[in-house]
Amino acid sequence: MVRLLTKRIKPIGLDISSNAVKMIQFAVDAGSVALIAADEVRLDLDSVEDPEKRTEAVISAIKQMLTKGKFRGREVVSCLPNEQLIVRGLRINACENEQIETQLKKEVVRRFGLNADTTEVRYMIAGSVQQGDEVKNELILFAADSDAIREHIELLQKVGLRPVAIDTVPCALFRSLERLLSREEDNEVVNVCVDVGDRFTTVVVGRGRNISFVKQIPLGGQKFNNEIATQLGLNPSEAAILRARLRTDDEQQKVEPQTRQMIVDAVQRVVDQLAREISLCFKYYAVTFRGMRPGRAIFTGGEAYEDILLDALRHQLAVEIDRAEPLRGFHMNSTEIGYGKRQLGCEWAVAVGLSLKGWEEDIHGEDYYERN
């Protein structure tokens, strides 16, 4: 039987962070997935103390992109920012899925002090692990304050968007990577996605198409800038500009050798902390899942362009490290779409993963659900 496809417009993927708002949208036409719209508005929400003004800035950015862009429809998939999401690992007695909910409510309150009445908790099963003579379920918990979720939905509705799902950053990141795992041997490969953002670094470890481990590390671009600012007697914004100048080939933008070395030294201190944290993630995964170690780490986020960071991590982590290309494989059907200022589009991984939520068949084919 031949299935005839007409163009299907997918929901907008909306990524709201402390320094930018990104929107992206795809369509499926005759089996080809095409990028039809993408836009970004840079923000500096950390400099705005009033929560209402921060919300107004985000609303203004979204309206601006909807007005000038080629986005179609108003369905959207978004996610809470990392600072509003709690991610925890939890090991419980192996049991049937319907019994997990009961155990989960007890353990969440007892171990993490979360209020079950005011906190939304979701989970995924990372796998079965041996603990002594017992077999346990390794869970990954995602928790968020109910009011934060409600306020996020209200923000979307204020700009005329219709939320079809509220996702999480780790799941969106892995989804943007997982779509490229099409070979049979990929089902046994351990991959790591490391998203280095402005405030947080998110580590997601997966085997094949399943997430096995998630860790949020409170280190990112802000920490780099603060260290440089302290070292050179600047403010963080000036430090960010200096870091950007290090990555340019423009002779007029070159940084003096002495200043360059001071910047490198300041960044290195943060990199050392980050490398230790990521290394601990690798060790935990290897111990938990019986010796399986990641062979490759793929970096996403705006800080993935920081050469000092990646060069140091290649040396300290002893694994293959690559920058992500989250838009690779999509049909770019318009030269007018400027989806980012950088060639690889590393910073678009979360938005791409959000936009892909719920349409596995379009990416993997009709047999995807039979195999998963």
KOLMAR-930210 format. One record per residue (C-alpha): residue in one letter; x, y, z; residue number from 1. Coordinates in steps of 0.2 Angstrom, whole numbers, plus 5000, padded with zeros to 4 digits. Layout:
# KOLMAR-930210
atom aa = A; px = X; py = Y; pz = Z; i = NUM
...
# end
This chain:
# KOLMAR-930210
atom aa = M; px = 5000; py = 5000; pz = 5000; i = 1
atom aa = V; px = 5007; py = 5017; pz = 4995; i = 2
atom aa = R; px = 5004; py = 5031; pz = 5007; i = 3
atom aa = L; px = 5002; py = 5048; pz = 4999; i = 4
atom aa = L; px = 5008; py = 5063; pz = 5010; i = 5
atom aa = T; px = 5002; py = 5081; pz = 5008; i = 6
atom aa = K; px = 5012; py = 5095; pz = 5017; i = 7
atom aa = R; px = 5009; py = 5094; pz = 5036; i = 8
atom aa = I; px = 5014; py = 5109; pz = 5046; i = 9
atom aa = K; px = 5022; py = 5105; pz = 5063; i = 10
atom aa = P; px = 5020; py = 5115; pz = 5079; i = 11
atom aa = I; px = 5032; py = 5129; pz = 5082; i = 12
atom aa = G; px = 5047; py = 5124; pz = 5094; i = 13
atom aa = L; px = 5049; py = 5138; pz = 5106; i = 14
atom aa = D; px = 5065; py = 5139; pz = 5117; i = 15
atom aa = I; px = 5066; py = 5153; pz = 5130; i = 16
atom aa = S; px = 5082; py = 5156; pz = 5139; i = 17
atom aa = S; px = 5090; py = 5170; pz = 5149; i = 18
atom aa = N; px = 5098; py = 5177; pz = 5134; i = 19
atom aa = A; px = 5088; py = 5173; pz = 5119; i = 20
atom aa = V; px = 5071; py = 5167; pz = 5113; i = 21
atom aa = K; px = 5071; py = 5155; pz = 5098; i = 22
atom aa = M; px = 5057; py = 5149; pz = 5087; i = 23
atom aa = I; px = 5058; py = 5136; pz = 5073; i = 24
atom aa = Q; px = 5045; py = 5126; pz = 5063; i = 25
atom aa = F; px = 5046; py = 5112; pz = 5051; i = 26
atom aa = A; px = 5034; py = 5104; pz = 5038; i = 27
atom aa = V; px = 5033; py = 5087; pz = 5031; i = 28
atom aa = D; px = 5030; py = 5086; pz = 5012; i = 29
atom aa = A; px = 5031; py = 5070; pz = 5002; i = 30
atom aa = G; px = 5042; py = 5062; pz = 5015; i = 31
atom aa = S; px = 5054; py = 5076; pz = 5016; i = 32
atom aa = V; px = 5056; py = 5087; pz = 5032; i = 33
atom aa = A; px = 5059; py = 5105; pz = 5028; i = 34
atom aa = L; px = 5063; py = 5120; pz = 5038; i = 35
atom aa = I; px = 5050; py = 5133; pz = 5034; i = 36
atom aa = A; px = 5053; py = 5146; pz = 5048; i = 37
atom aa = A; px = 5066; py = 5151; pz = 5061; i = 38
atom aa = D; px = 5070; py = 5167; pz = 5071; i = 39
atom aa = E; px = 5079; py = 5172; pz = 5086; i = 40
atom aa = V; px = 5079; py = 5188; pz = 5097; i = 41
atom aa = R; px = 5093; py = 5191; pz = 5109; i = 42
atom aa = L; px = 5089; py = 5196; pz = 5127; i = 43
atom aa = D; px = 5097; py = 5201; pz = 5143; i = 44
atom aa = L; px = 5085; py = 5195; pz = 5155; i = 45
atom aa = D; px = 5097; py = 5194; pz = 5170; i = 46
atom aa = S; px = 5099; py = 5213; pz = 5169; i = 47
atom aa = V; px = 5080; py = 5215; pz = 5172; i = 48
atom aa = E; px = 5075; py = 5213; pz = 5190; i = 49
atom aa = D; px = 5057; py = 5215; pz = 5189; i = 50
atom aa = P; px = 5049; py = 5198; pz = 5185; i = 51
atom aa = E; px = 5034; py = 5207; pz = 5176; i = 52
atom aa = K; px = 5046; py = 5216; pz = 5164; i = 53
atom aa = R; px = 5056; py = 5200; pz = 5160; i = 54
atom aa = T; px = 5039; py = 5192; pz = 5155; i = 55
atom aa = E; px = 5035; py = 5208; pz = 5145; i = 56
atom aa = A; px = 5052; py = 5207; pz = 5136; i = 57
atom aa = V; px = 5049; py = 5188; pz = 5131; i = 58
atom aa = I; px = 5031; py = 5192; pz = 5125; i = 59
atom aa = S; px = 5038; py = 5206; pz = 5115; i = 60
atom aa = A; px = 5051; py = 5195; pz = 5107; i = 61
atom aa = I; px = 5038; py = 5181; pz = 5103; i = 62
atom aa = K; px = 5026; py = 5194; pz = 5095; i = 63
atom aa = Q; px = 5040; py = 5202; pz = 5085; i = 64
atom aa = M; px = 5045; py = 5185; pz = 5077; i = 65
atom aa = L; px = 5027; py = 5180; pz = 5074; i = 66
atom aa = T; px = 5024; py = 5196; pz = 5065; i = 67
atom aa = K; px = 5039; py = 5197; pz = 5054; i = 68
atom aa = G; px = 5042; py = 5178; pz = 5052; i = 69
atom aa = K; px = 5034; py = 5165; pz = 5041; i = 70
atom aa = F; px = 5027; py = 5154; pz = 5055; i = 71
atom aa = R; px = 5011; py = 5145; pz = 5051; i = 72
atom aa = G; px = 4998; py = 5141; pz = 5063; i = 73
atom aa = R; px = 4999; py = 5144; pz = 5082; i = 74
atom aa = E; px = 5002; py = 5127; pz = 5089; i = 75
atom aa = V; px = 5018; py = 5127; pz = 5100; i = 76
atom aa = V; px = 5029; py = 5115; pz = 5110; i = 77
atom aa = S; px = 5039; py = 5124; pz = 5123; i = 78
atom aa = C; px = 5049; py = 5120; pz = 5139; i = 79
atom aa = L; px = 5052; py = 5127; pz = 5156; i = 80
atom aa = P; px = 5070; py = 5135; pz = 5158; i = 81
atom aa = N; px = 5082; py = 5124; pz = 5167; i = 82
atom aa = E; px = 5081; py = 5135; pz = 5183; i = 83
atom aa = Q; px = 5063; py = 5130; pz = 5185; i = 84
atom aa = L; px = 5066; py = 5112; pz = 5182; i = 85
atom aa = I; px = 5072; py = 5099; pz = 5195; i = 86
atom aa = V; px = 5080; py = 5083; pz = 5189; i = 87
atom aa = R; px = 5084; py = 5069; pz = 5201; i = 88
atom aa = G; px = 5089; py = 5051; pz = 5199; i = 89
atom aa = L; px = 5080; py = 5039; pz = 5210; i = 90
atom aa = R; px = 5082; py = 5020; pz = 5213; i = 91
atom aa = I; px = 5067; py = 5010; pz = 5218; i = 92
atom aa = N; px = 5062; py = 4992; pz = 5220; i = 93
atom aa = A; px = 5058; py = 4984; pz = 5203; i = 94
atom aa = C; px = 5039; py = 4983; pz = 5201; i = 95
atom aa = E; px = 5025; py = 4985; pz = 5188; i = 96
atom aa = N; px = 5023; py = 5002; pz = 5180; i = 97
atom aa = E; px = 5006; py = 5005; pz = 5189; i = 98
atom aa = Q; px = 5015; py = 5002; pz = 5206; i = 99
atom aa = I; px = 5029; py = 5015; pz = 5202; i = 100
atom aa = E; px = 5017; py = 5030; pz = 5204; i = 101
atom aa = T; px = 5013; py = 5024; pz = 5222; i = 102
atom aa = Q; px = 5032; py = 5022; pz = 5227; i = 103
atom aa = L; px = 5036; py = 5038; pz = 5218; i = 104
atom aa = K; px = 5025; py = 5049; pz = 5228; i = 105
atom aa = K; px = 5032; py = 5042; pz = 5244; i = 106
atom aa = E; px = 5050; py = 5043; pz = 5239; i = 107
atom aa = V; px = 5049; py = 5061; pz = 5231; i = 108
atom aa = V; px = 5042; py = 5068; pz = 5248; i = 109
atom aa = R; px = 5054; py = 5058; pz = 5259; i = 110
atom aa = R; px = 5070; py = 5060; pz = 5249; i = 111
atom aa = F; px = 5069; py = 5077; pz = 5240; i = 112
atom aa = G; px = 5056; py = 5087; pz = 5252; i = 113
atom aa = L; px = 5045; py = 5091; pz = 5237; i = 114
atom aa = N; px = 5027; py = 5095; pz = 5241; i = 115
atom aa = A; px = 5017; py = 5082; pz = 5231; i = 116
atom aa = D; px = 5002; py = 5094; pz = 5231; i = 117
atom aa = T; px = 5011; py = 5109; pz = 5223; i = 118
atom aa = T; px = 5024; py = 5100; pz = 5212; i = 119
atom aa = E; px = 5021; py = 5091; pz = 5195; i = 120
atom aa = V; px = 5032; py = 5076; pz = 5194; i = 121
atom aa = R; px = 5035; py = 5065; pz = 5179; i = 122
atom aa = Y; px = 5047; py = 5051; pz = 5177; i = 123
atom aa = M; px = 5056; py = 5039; pz = 5164; i = 124
atom aa = I; px = 5063; py = 5022; pz = 5168; i = 125
atom aa = A; px = 5082; py = 5023; pz = 5164; i = 126
atom aa = G; px = 5084; py = 5004; pz = 5166; i = 127
atom aa = S; px = 5086; py = 4990; pz = 5178; i = 128
atom aa = V; px = 5101; py = 4989; pz = 5189; i = 129
atom aa = Q; px = 5109; py = 4977; pz = 5201; i = 130
atom aa = Q; px = 5110; py = 4983; pz = 5218; i = 131
atom aa = G; px = 5118; py = 4969; pz = 5229; i = 132
atom aa = D; px = 5106; py = 4954; pz = 5227; i = 133
atom aa = E; px = 5092; py = 4965; pz = 5221; i = 134
atom aa = V; px = 5086; py = 4972; pz = 5205; i = 135
atom aa = K; px = 5081; py = 4990; pz = 5205; i = 136
atom aa = N; px = 5072; py = 5002; pz = 5194; i = 137
atom aa = E; px = 5083; py = 5017; pz = 5190; i = 138
atom aa = L; px = 5072; py = 5032; pz = 5187; i = 139
atom aa = I; px = 5074; py = 5049; pz = 5181; i = 140
atom aa = L; px = 5063; py = 5062; pz = 5189; i = 141
atom aa = F; px = 5057; py = 5078; pz = 5181; i = 142
atom aa = A; px = 5049; py = 5090; pz = 5194; i = 143
atom aa = A; px = 5042; py = 5108; pz = 5192; i = 144
atom aa = D; px = 5032; py = 5119; pz = 5203; i = 145
atom aa = S; px = 5014; py = 5119; pz = 5197; i = 146
atom aa = D; px = 5012; py = 5138; pz = 5197; i = 147
atom aa = A; px = 5028; py = 5140; pz = 5186; i = 148
atom aa = I; px = 5020; py = 5128; pz = 5173; i = 149
atom aa = R; px = 5003; py = 5138; pz = 5174; i = 150
atom aa = E; px = 5012; py = 5154; pz = 5172; i = 151
atom aa = H; px = 5022; py = 5148; pz = 5157; i = 152
atom aa = I; px = 5006; py = 5142; pz = 5149; i = 153
atom aa = E; px = 4998; py = 5159; pz = 5152; i = 154
atom aa = L; px = 5013; py = 5168; pz = 5144; i = 155
atom aa = L; px = 5011; py = 5157; pz = 5128; i = 156
atom aa = Q; px = 4992; py = 5160; pz = 5128; i = 157
atom aa = K; px = 4995; py = 5179; pz = 5129; i = 158
atom aa = V; px = 5004; py = 5180; pz = 5113; i = 159
atom aa = G; px = 4990; py = 5169; pz = 5104; i = 160
atom aa = L; px = 5000; py = 5153; pz = 5104; i = 161
atom aa = R; px = 4991; py = 5136; pz = 5108; i = 162
atom aa = P; px = 5003; py = 5124; pz = 5118; i = 163
atom aa = V; px = 5001; py = 5106; pz = 5113; i = 164
atom aa = A; px = 5015; py = 5100; pz = 5125; i = 165
atom aa = I; px = 5027; py = 5107; pz = 5138; i = 166
atom aa = D; px = 5043; py = 5097; pz = 5137; i = 167
atom aa = T; px = 5060; py = 5098; pz = 5146; i = 168
atom aa = V; px = 5077; py = 5104; pz = 5140; i = 169
atom aa = P; px = 5085; py = 5086; pz = 5143; i = 170
atom aa = C; px = 5072; py = 5077; pz = 5133; i = 171
atom aa = A; px = 5072; py = 5090; pz = 5119; i = 172
atom aa = L; px = 5091; py = 5089; pz = 5118; i = 173
atom aa = F; px = 5091; py = 5071; pz = 5116; i = 174
atom aa = R; px = 5077; py = 5071; pz = 5103; i = 175
atom aa = S; px = 5087; py = 5082; pz = 5092; i = 176
atom aa = L; px = 5102; py = 5070; pz = 5093; i = 177
atom aa = E; px = 5091; py = 5054; pz = 5092; i = 178
atom aa = R; px = 5084; py = 5057; pz = 5075; i = 179
atom aa = L; px = 5101; py = 5055; pz = 5068; i = 180
atom aa = L; px = 5103; py = 5037; pz = 5075; i = 181
atom aa = S; px = 5096; py = 5027; pz = 5061; i = 182
atom aa = R; px = 5108; py = 5012; pz = 5059; i = 183
atom aa = E; px = 5105; py = 4996; pz = 5068; i = 184
atom aa = E; px = 5121; py = 4997; pz = 5077; i = 185
atom aa = D; px = 5117; py = 5014; pz = 5085; i = 186
atom aa = N; px = 5105; py = 5004; pz = 5096; i = 187
atom aa = E; px = 5120; py = 4998; pz = 5107; i = 188
atom aa = V; px = 5130; py = 5014; pz = 5106; i = 189
atom aa = V; px = 5131; py = 5025; pz = 5121; i = 190
atom aa = N; px = 5130; py = 5044; pz = 5116; i = 191
atom aa = V; px = 5131; py = 5059; pz = 5127; i = 192
atom aa = C; px = 5124; py = 5076; pz = 5123; i = 193
atom aa = V; px = 5131; py = 5091; pz = 5133; i = 194
atom aa = D; px = 5122; py = 5107; pz = 5131; i = 195
atom aa = V; px = 5133; py = 5122; pz = 5138; i = 196
atom aa = G; px = 5121; py = 5136; pz = 5140; i = 197
atom aa = D; px = 5121; py = 5153; pz = 5149; i = 198
atom aa = R; px = 5118; py = 5147; pz = 5166; i = 199
atom aa = F; px = 5117; py = 5128; pz = 5166; i = 200
atom aa = T; px = 5126; py = 5114; pz = 5157; i = 201
atom aa = T; px = 5115; py = 5099; pz = 5154; i = 202
atom aa = V; px = 5122; py = 5082; pz = 5152; i = 203
atom aa = V; px = 5111; py = 5068; pz = 5144; i = 204
atom aa = V; px = 5117; py = 5051; pz = 5142; i = 205
atom aa = G; px = 5108; py = 5039; pz = 5131; i = 206
atom aa = R; px = 5110; py = 5021; pz = 5124; i = 207
atom aa = G; px = 5102; py = 5020; pz = 5107; i = 208
atom aa = R; px = 5086; py = 5029; pz = 5107; i = 209
atom aa = N; px = 5083; py = 5028; pz = 5126; i = 210
atom aa = I; px = 5089; py = 5041; pz = 5139; i = 211
atom aa = S; px = 5098; py = 5033; pz = 5153; i = 212
atom aa = F; px = 5105; py = 5048; pz = 5163; i = 213
atom aa = V; px = 5102; py = 5066; pz = 5165; i = 214
atom aa = K; px = 5112; py = 5079; pz = 5176; i = 215
atom aa = Q; px = 5110; py = 5098; pz = 5177; i = 216
atom aa = I; px = 5127; py = 5107; pz = 5182; i = 217
atom aa = P; px = 5125; py = 5125; pz = 5187; i = 218
atom aa = L; px = 5140; py = 5131; pz = 5176; i = 219
atom aa = G; px = 5139; py = 5140; pz = 5160; i = 220
atom aa = G; px = 5143; py = 5155; pz = 5150; i = 221
atom aa = Q; px = 5139; py = 5167; pz = 5164; i = 222
atom aa = K; px = 5152; py = 5159; pz = 5175; i = 223
atom aa = F; px = 5165; py = 5161; pz = 5161; i = 224
atom aa = N; px = 5161; py = 5179; pz = 5159; i = 225
atom aa = N; px = 5161; py = 5182; pz = 5178; i = 226
atom aa = E; px = 5178; py = 5174; pz = 5180; i = 227
atom aa = I; px = 5185; py = 5185; pz = 5166; i = 228
atom aa = A; px = 5177; py = 5200; pz = 5173; i = 229
atom aa = T; px = 5185; py = 5197; pz = 5190; i = 230
atom aa = Q; px = 5202; py = 5194; pz = 5182; i = 231
atom aa = L; px = 5202; py = 5209; pz = 5171; i = 232
atom aa = G; px = 5192; py = 5221; pz = 5182; i = 233
atom aa = L; px = 5178; py = 5222; pz = 5169; i = 234
atom aa = N; px = 5159; py = 5220; pz = 5170; i = 235
atom aa = P; px = 5152; py = 5203; pz = 5164; i = 236
atom aa = S; px = 5145; py = 5211; pz = 5148; i = 237
atom aa = E; px = 5163; py = 5218; pz = 5143; i = 238
atom aa = A; px = 5170; py = 5201; pz = 5147; i = 239
atom aa = A; px = 5158; py = 5192; pz = 5135; i = 240
atom aa = I; px = 5163; py = 5204; pz = 5121; i = 241
atom aa = L; px = 5181; py = 5200; pz = 5124; i = 242
atom aa = R; px = 5178; py = 5182; pz = 5123; i = 243
atom aa = A; px = 5169; py = 5184; pz = 5107; i = 244
atom aa = R; px = 5184; py = 5194; pz = 5100; i = 245
atom aa = L; px = 5195; py = 5179; pz = 5103; i = 246
atom aa = R; px = 5184; py = 5169; pz = 5091; i = 247
atom aa = T; px = 5186; py = 5181; pz = 5076; i = 248
atom aa = D; px = 5198; py = 5181; pz = 5062; i = 249
atom aa = D; px = 5196; py = 5200; pz = 5060; i = 250
atom aa = E; px = 5214; py = 5208; pz = 5063; i = 251
atom aa = Q; px = 5206; py = 5224; pz = 5070; i = 252
atom aa = Q; px = 5197; py = 5213; pz = 5083; i = 253
atom aa = K; px = 5212; py = 5204; pz = 5089; i = 254
atom aa = V; px = 5216; py = 5203; pz = 5108; i = 255
atom aa = E; px = 5233; py = 5207; pz = 5115; i = 256
atom aa = P; px = 5243; py = 5191; pz = 5119; i = 257
atom aa = Q; px = 5244; py = 5196; pz = 5138; i = 258
atom aa = T; px = 5225; py = 5199; pz = 5139; i = 259
atom aa = R; px = 5222; py = 5183; pz = 5129; i = 260
atom aa = Q; px = 5232; py = 5173; pz = 5141; i = 261
atom aa = M; px = 5222; py = 5180; pz = 5156; i = 262
atom aa = I; px = 5206; py = 5176; pz = 5148; i = 263
atom aa = V; px = 5212; py = 5158; pz = 5144; i = 264
atom aa = D; px = 5217; py = 5156; pz = 5162; i = 265
atom aa = A; px = 5201; py = 5162; pz = 5169; i = 266
atom aa = V; px = 5190; py = 5151; pz = 5157; i = 267
atom aa = Q; px = 5202; py = 5136; pz = 5161; i = 268
atom aa = R; px = 5197; py = 5137; pz = 5180; i = 269
atom aa = V; px = 5179; py = 5135; pz = 5175; i = 270
atom aa = V; px = 5183; py = 5122; pz = 5162; i = 271
atom aa = D; px = 5192; py = 5112; pz = 5175; i = 272
atom aa = Q; px = 5176; py = 5112; pz = 5187; i = 273
atom aa = L; px = 5165; py = 5107; pz = 5172; i = 274
atom aa = A; px = 5176; py = 5093; pz = 5166; i = 275
atom aa = R; px = 5176; py = 5086; pz = 5184; i = 276
atom aa = E; px = 5157; py = 5086; pz = 5184; i = 277
atom aa = I; px = 5155; py = 5078; pz = 5167; i = 278
atom aa = S; px = 5168; py = 5065; pz = 5171; i = 279
atom aa = L; px = 5158; py = 5060; pz = 5187; i = 280
atom aa = C; px = 5143; py = 5058; pz = 5176; i = 281
atom aa = F; px = 5153; py = 5046; pz = 5165; i = 282
atom aa = K; px = 5159; py = 5036; pz = 5180; i = 283
atom aa = Y; px = 5141; py = 5035; pz = 5187; i = 284
atom aa = Y; px = 5134; py = 5029; pz = 5171; i = 285
atom aa = A; px = 5148; py = 5016; pz = 5169; i = 286
atom aa = V; px = 5146; py = 5009; pz = 5187; i = 287
atom aa = T; px = 5127; py = 5009; pz = 5186; i = 288
atom aa = F; px = 5126; py = 5001; pz = 5169; i = 289
atom aa = R; px = 5140; py = 4988; pz = 5171; i = 290
atom aa = G; px = 5155; py = 4995; pz = 5163; i = 291
atom aa = M; px = 5147; py = 5004; pz = 5148; i = 292
atom aa = R; px = 5156; py = 5020; pz = 5145; i = 293
atom aa = P; px = 5152; py = 5034; pz = 5132; i = 294
atom aa = G; px = 5163; py = 5034; pz = 5117; i = 295
atom aa = R; px = 5158; py = 5051; pz = 5111; i = 296
atom aa = A; px = 5151; py = 5068; pz = 5118; i = 297
atom aa = I; px = 5141; py = 5080; pz = 5106; i = 298
atom aa = F; px = 5141; py = 5098; pz = 5112; i = 299
atom aa = T; px = 5127; py = 5109; pz = 5109; i = 300
atom aa = G; px = 5122; py = 5127; pz = 5116; i = 301
atom aa = G; px = 5129; py = 5144; pz = 5113; i = 302
atom aa = E; px = 5145; py = 5140; pz = 5122; i = 303
atom aa = A; px = 5149; py = 5125; pz = 5111; i = 304
atom aa = Y; px = 5158; py = 5137; pz = 5100; i = 305
atom aa = E; px = 5171; py = 5140; pz = 5114; i = 306
atom aa = D; px = 5187; py = 5133; pz = 5108; i = 307
atom aa = I; px = 5195; py = 5134; pz = 5125; i = 308
atom aa = L; px = 5182; py = 5124; pz = 5133; i = 309
atom aa = L; px = 5181; py = 5110; pz = 5120; i = 310
atom aa = D; px = 5200; py = 5109; pz = 5118; i = 311
atom aa = A; px = 5202; py = 5107; pz = 5137; i = 312
atom aa = L; px = 5188; py = 5094; pz = 5138; i = 313
atom aa = R; px = 5195; py = 5083; pz = 5124; i = 314
atom aa = H; px = 5211; py = 5082; pz = 5134; i = 315
atom aa = Q; px = 5203; py = 5079; pz = 5151; i = 316
atom aa = L; px = 5188; py = 5068; pz = 5146; i = 317
atom aa = A; px = 5198; py = 5056; pz = 5134; i = 318
atom aa = V; px = 5183; py = 5054; pz = 5123; i = 319
atom aa = E; px = 5179; py = 5060; pz = 5105; i = 320
atom aa = I; px = 5171; py = 5077; pz = 5106; i = 321
atom aa = D; px = 5161; py = 5085; pz = 5092; i = 322
atom aa = R; px = 5150; py = 5100; pz = 5090; i = 323
atom aa = A; px = 5132; py = 5096; pz = 5086; i = 324
atom aa = E; px = 5123; py = 5100; pz = 5069; i = 325
atom aa = P; px = 5105; py = 5099; pz = 5074; i = 326
atom aa = L; px = 5099; py = 5105; pz = 5058; i = 327
atom aa = R; px = 5108; py = 5093; pz = 5047; i = 328
atom aa = G; px = 5097; py = 5082; pz = 5036; i = 329
atom aa = F; px = 5083; py = 5094; pz = 5035; i = 330
atom aa = H; px = 5078; py = 5102; pz = 5018; i = 331
atom aa = M; px = 5082; py = 5121; pz = 5019; i = 332
atom aa = N; px = 5069; py = 5126; pz = 5006; i = 333
atom aa = S; px = 5071; py = 5145; pz = 5008; i = 334
atom aa = T; px = 5087; py = 5156; pz = 5007; i = 335
atom aa = E; px = 5078; py = 5169; pz = 5017; i = 336
atom aa = I; px = 5078; py = 5159; pz = 5033; i = 337
atom aa = G; px = 5092; py = 5165; pz = 5044; i = 338
atom aa = Y; px = 5091; py = 5152; pz = 5057; i = 339
atom aa = G; px = 5107; py = 5158; pz = 5066; i = 340
atom aa = K; px = 5123; py = 5168; pz = 5066; i = 341
atom aa = R; px = 5134; py = 5152; pz = 5066; i = 342
atom aa = Q; px = 5136; py = 5139; pz = 5053; i = 343
atom aa = L; px = 5133; py = 5123; pz = 5063; i = 344
atom aa = G; px = 5118; py = 5130; pz = 5073; i = 345
atom aa = C; px = 5123; py = 5122; pz = 5089; i = 346
atom aa = E; px = 5113; py = 5134; pz = 5099; i = 347
atom aa = W; px = 5097; py = 5128; pz = 5090; i = 348
atom aa = A; px = 5097; py = 5110; pz = 5098; i = 349
atom aa = V; px = 5084; py = 5113; pz = 5111; i = 350
atom aa = A; px = 5072; py = 5122; pz = 5099; i = 351
atom aa = V; px = 5074; py = 5108; pz = 5086; i = 352
atom aa = G; px = 5071; py = 5095; pz = 5099; i = 353
atom aa = L; px = 5055; py = 5104; pz = 5105; i = 354
atom aa = S; px = 5048; py = 5105; pz = 5087; i = 355
atom aa = L; px = 5051; py = 5087; pz = 5084; i = 356
atom aa = K; px = 5041; py = 5081; pz = 5099; i = 357
atom aa = G; px = 5027; py = 5068; pz = 5094; i = 358
atom aa = W; px = 5031; py = 5065; pz = 5076; i = 359
atom aa = E; px = 5043; py = 5050; pz = 5077; i = 360
atom aa = E; px = 5035; py = 5042; pz = 5062; i = 361
atom aa = D; px = 5039; py = 5056; pz = 5051; i = 362
atom aa = I; px = 5057; py = 5055; pz = 5055; i = 363
atom aa = H; px = 5060; py = 5036; pz = 5057; i = 364
atom aa = G; px = 5047; py = 5028; pz = 5046; i = 365
atom aa = E; px = 5031; py = 5018; pz = 5050; i = 366
atom aa = D; px = 5040; py = 5004; pz = 5059; i = 367
atom aa = Y; px = 5047; py = 5016; pz = 5072; i = 368
atom aa = Y; px = 5033; py = 5012; pz = 5085; i = 369
atom aa = E; px = 5035; py = 4993; pz = 5081; i = 370
atom aa = R; px = 5053; py = 4993; pz = 5086; i = 371
atom aa = N; px = 5051; py = 5005; pz = 5101; i = 372
# end
